[in-house]
Amino acid sequence: MFFVKGIRRLELSGHILPGTCPICETKSSVQLLVLQPYVHFFWIPLFPTPRRARTRCMVCGHEQLHKKLPVGTIQLFHDLKKQSRTPLWTWSGAALLAVIVPLFVQSMGEHFDEQASLLATPAVGDVWTMKLGPKWYTLYRVEEVRADSVFVRTSGREAHGGIVMLAAMQADSTVTYAGERRGYARGELQALDKQGGLYSVDR
């Protein structure tokens, strides 16, 4: 999967430095910039990082990075930095995550509770998604429910390759359940779930 991530830099303010450009020797052409770097993911700003200085000649474009600037220029940068503010939108991704993550955790908790409830009260027609191995799934359907045991019929269909292939198999209306009949004691169901063999229950 391809991810677009990295650091972008926003110019907050600038100040013309005395003297000339060391490359093109143009007088009063070098600008000291206050840069606000921020981490982004798919161009969505996540959070800002410490501000940095950079000089740029407005004539020839020559630049000098923060670590190569003289002490006097760095001191001026610190003075300029006090006059600029980090835009709030550079925190927008972090703010979004602060809302989404708790909702996701709550949703997952509700999902697991629902799955546990379905497993504790099996019904004829329930479809079990079974995990056979890494990115390897198959489907069972509950055929009979007794007081102490549950019987399922295997589908004979398997999905290899992860969630996308699994979703395609689950949505396939041509899947039939005419394979091997298997029985599970009620006490085995929770163990089957905890061991990771039972991936999900759909009713």
Secondary structure as UniProt FT lines:
FT   STRAND          5..16
FT   TURN            22..24
FT   STRAND          30..41
FT   TURN            42..43
FT   STRAND          44..48
FT   STRAND          52..57
FT   TURN            58..60
FT   STRAND          63..65
FT   HELIX           66..68
FT   HELIX           71..81
FT   TURN            82..83
FT   HELIX           88..91
FT   HELIX           92..120
FT   TURN            124..125
FT   STRAND          127..133
FT   TURN            134..135
FT   STRAND          136..145
FT   STRAND          149..160
FT   HELIX           163..171
FT   TURN            173..174
FT   STRAND          181..185
FT   HELIX           186..194
FT   TURN            195..196
FT   STRAND          198..202
//
